């Protein structure tokens, strides 16, 4: 009888927030009202089998249109503050330490009040 060896899944640190690659901010093409928010992303991992993305994101102050289509996003605010304003006018303020859910189907504007950094996890639906 042959024994099969299986490797157990391993937990690991993917990236420390201090080492996130967020140096090159680029102007958001969906900016509104004459604001000029610029952002950068460091996608740390994509797990195709489970349709999960996680990483870090940073953005300068400004307002831009955004939507979540086909994914739920969970964020942990690491720096700064912002407000999510839905197309229906609902406002959700968030700042350092807040854990925020942006559900599939949500759309509206993101107002970034001060330089903003987040850790994000998106889960495809």
C-alpha positions, -999 to +999 in steps of 0.1 A: +000+000+000+014+034-010+011+063+014+003+097-001+018+127+016-004+158+016+009+193+025-013+212+049-022+247+040+002+272+055-006+306+070+019+333+061+025+370+063+021+383+027+031+419+032+036+443+061+018+475+056+051+494+060+064+475+029+034+481+007+043+494-027+021+525-029+047+551-041+033+559-075-001+575-072-020+580-105-049+604-112-083+587-109-101+587-142-135+589-124-127+621-104-156+645-101-162+682-092-127+694-102-110+673-075-079+654-083-077+622-063-048+599-072-045+563-061-022+533-061-027+496-054-005+468-042-024+436-049-008+412-026-025+380-036-052+365-058-065+331-051-083+320-083-100+289-067-117+310-041-119+343-061-104+364-033-081+394-038-063+411-010-038+440-008-032+476+002-046+507-015-038+544-010-055+575-024-050+613-021-079+636-012-106+640-038-140+626-049-145+598-075-173+575-087-170+539-077-190+507-077-187+471-065-199+447-091-196+410-085-175+413-053-180+421-017-151+443-003-140+444+033-116+472+042-096+481+073-088+518+073-051+522+081-047+560+076-068+590+069-106+593+066-133+592+039-170+590+033-188+566+010-219+583-005-243+559-022-263+568-053-293+570-030-275+596-008-266+574+022-233+586+038-209+563+056-180+581+073-149+560+081-115+566+096-085+548+111-093+515+127-128+511+111-136+478+094-160+486+065-181+464+042-189+476+007-214+450-006-218+436-041-241+460-061-231+491-041-224+522-062-218+559-055-190+582-047-160+580-024-150+613-008-114+610+004-109+637+031-072+632+039-045+609+025-061+574+028-046+539+031-065+507+035-060+470+036-087+453+014-101+419+008-125+414-021-146+382-024-163+374-057-199+364-055 
